[in-house]
């Protein structure tokens, strides 16, 4: 499986200036090529290379960086076509659709630029890299990172690395090919994970990851952001942007910690993980306005993605179950009734009088559905193998 390791570069002022000039030249060339591709209607890699390779080299790019610019532009138009076909930018004729198709794809001056092993070489033991720039080869460019990530980088790096500038700092994003652990094909049940607003995640083993403290931080951030937006000055906008980045980093860190704990628990007990299929949840649910803000701003999809890739790396099976009525169904007698939820935190079955914390009850239902789905899938696979034998 592929993972991305991010290391922070530590350039001198002269090295930083050379990196900035290189990134700016590459993205200016990409914008020039994008306009040409848009006007000519030829956006494939082969067509762009045949018509613009020589001119890109004349703009200050050597052979490999010129090819990377060609591929970056071609891939951008390929992604645009895929999004148009999938309806991700609205229906044909809408304002959003017209905006996406009426002008060339544009690249920011600080957009990431890919480098391969011909124009970027790593010396992980020395913590330096040698990288191509428009002013010549730059050697002994220092970098730093977490020790665990550097071990992964030294052992499994493979393919391209992206040069990225973010908030005045320089980073390299390296692709690593990590060997996967053999999948546990005979799990001893499943750990059901219920995702929510008050409790970010609740597992069927009884672990709750509360979001109350985090909610207070997020509410304070939301109020400050609204205040800065009302002010509208340049300094207020800069501060709002920094706060938004801080919120995103906090959410990402919390999601990483929660997903790591859930996967570790499932691996230790020899179980799989059952998650709710929350596709389209924002359109389906009806909530009060304060809850709507929380639902639409918390990255539940990111948490599910983190759980999935960590589980894959650990060999833990993951299944996605239908989320319908998991909060209204009794995990004991399976009676479904809206009155089973007298409050947000309490589940009280109207049929068998079973009482439990609502999120824990939901997680038990998710675990049971995950096991049923796994058994059905295993049986169908076994029958196919028997027929082909």
C-alpha positions, 0 to 999 in steps of 0.5 A, spaced: 500 500 500 502 507 498 503 512 504 506 519 503 511 521 508 512 529 509 519 531 511 520 539 512 526 542 508 531 547 512 533 551 506 538 557 507 535 564 504 539 562 498 537 555 497 529 558 499 530 563 493 532 558 488 526 553 490 521 559 490 524 561 483 524 553 481 517 552 483 514 559 480 517 557 473 514 550 473 507 553 475 508 559 470 510 554 465 504 549 467 499 555 466 502 557 459 501 550 457 494 549 460 492 556 456 495 553 450 491 546 451 485 549 452 485 553 446 487 548 442 483 542 445 488 537 445 490 535 452 493 528 452 500 527 454 502 525 447 499 531 444 502 536 449 509 533 448 509 533 441 507 540 441 510 544 447 516 540 449 521 544 446 518 550 448 518 548 455 525 547 455 526 554 452 522 557 458 528 554 463 526 547 464 530 541 463 528 535 460 525 531 466 522 537 469 519 539 462 516 532 462 513 533 469 509 539 467 506 536 461 504 530 465 501 535 471 497 539 466 494 533 462 492 530 469 489 536 471 484 536 465 483 528 465 481 529 472 476 535 470 473 531 465 472 525 470 469 530 475 464 533 469 462 526 467 461 524 475 457 530 476 461 533 481 461 540 478 454 540 477 449 539 471 451 541 465 448 549 464 449 550 471 453 556 473 458 552 477 459 547 471 460 553 466 465 556 471 469 550 470 469 549 463 469 556 460 477 557 462 483 553 462 485 550 468 490 554 473 495 553 477 497 557 483 504 560 484 506 555 490 502 549 487 506 542 488 511 540 483 513 533 482 520 530 482 523 523 480 529 520 482 533 523 476 532 530 479 531 529 486 536 524 490 535 522 497 540 521 503 536 519 508 542 517 513 545 524 512 538 528 512 540 531 506 537 531 499 540 534 492 535 537 488 534 540 481 533 547 480 532 553 475 539 555 477 543 548 477 543 542 482 542 544 489 546 539 494 546 538 501 539 541 502 537 539 509 531 536 512 528 533 518 522 529 520 519 524 525 524 518 526 518 513 525 517 517 518 524 517 516 525 510 518 519 508 513 522 513 508 529 510 508 526 503 507 520 504 503 520 510 498 519 509 491 516 513 486 516 521 485 516 526 491 512 533 491 516 539 492 511 544 496 511 550 500 506 552 505 505 558 510 512 560 508 515 553 510 518 548 504 516 540 504 517 534 500 512 529 500 515 522 498 511 516 496 512 510 500 510 503 498 509 499 504 508 492 504 501 490 507 500 485 513 496 478 511 488 480 512 485 476 517 480 472 513 477 469 520 476 474 525 473 473 531 467 478 530 467 485 529 468 492 533 462 496 531 464 504 530 458 509 531 460 516 529 456 522 532 456 529 534 457 529 542 461 522 542 466 523 535 466 515 536 463 509 540 465 502 539 461 496 541 467 494 546 465 500 550 470 505 548 467 512 547 471 518 544 468 524 547 467 530 543 465 535 548 471 538 550 473 539 542 466 542 541 467 547 546 474 549 542 470 549 535 465 553 538 470 558 540 473 558 533 467 558 529 465 565 533 472 568 532 472 566 525 465 569 524 467 576 528 473 576 523 469 575 517 464 581 519 471 585 520 473 584 513 480 587 513 486 584 510 489 582 517 482 579 519 482 575 513 489 573 514 488 571 521 482 567 519 486 563 514 491 561 520 485 559 524 482 555 519 489 551 518 489 550 526 482 547 526 484 543 520 490 540 523 487 539 530 481 535 527 486 531 523 490 530 529 484 527 533 482 523 527 489 520 527 489 518 534 482 515 534 483 511 528 489 508 531 486 506 538 480 503 534 485 499 529 489 497 535 484 494 539 481 490 533 488 487 531 489 485 539 482 482 539 483 478 533 476 482 530 474 486 524 471 493 524 464 495 522 463 502 520 457 505 517 456 507 510 455 515 511 455 516 503 450 522 503 449 523 510 448 530 510 443 530 505 439 525 509 439 527 516 435 533 519 438 536 525 437 543 529 441 548 526 447 548 532 447 540 530 447 542 523 454 546 524 457 541 527 455 535 522 457 539 516 464 541 519 467 535 522 471 530 517 467 524 519 469 521 512 477 523 514 476 519 520 473 513 516 479 513 511 484 513 517 481 507 520 480 504 513 488 505 511 490 503 518 486 497 518 489 495 511 496 496 514 495 492 520 491 486 516 484 488 519 478 487 515 473 493 514 466 492 512 461 498 511 454 497 513 447 500 512 446 506 517 439 506 517 435 505 523 442 503 527 440 508 532 432 506 533 434 498 533 434 495 539 441 490 540 437 485 544 430 484 541 432 488 534 425 492 535 425 498 531 421 504 534 423 512 534 420 512 541 426 507 543 430 514 543 427 518 548 433 523 549 440 524 545 444 519 550 439 514 552 436 508 549 430 505 552 427 499 548 419 499 548 418 492 547 423 488 551 425 494 556 432 494 555 436 500 557 443 502 554 447 508 552 444 510 545 451 510 542 453 504 545 447 500 543 448 503 535 455 500 535 452 493 537 447 494 532 453 496 527 457 490 529 452 485 528 450 487 521 458 487 520 458 480 522 452 478 518 455 482 512 462 478 513 459 471 514 454 472 507 460 474 503 464 469 506 459 464 504 458 466 497 465 466 496 466 459 498 460 457 494 463 460 488 470 456 489 466 450 490 463 450 483 469 452 480 473 446 483 
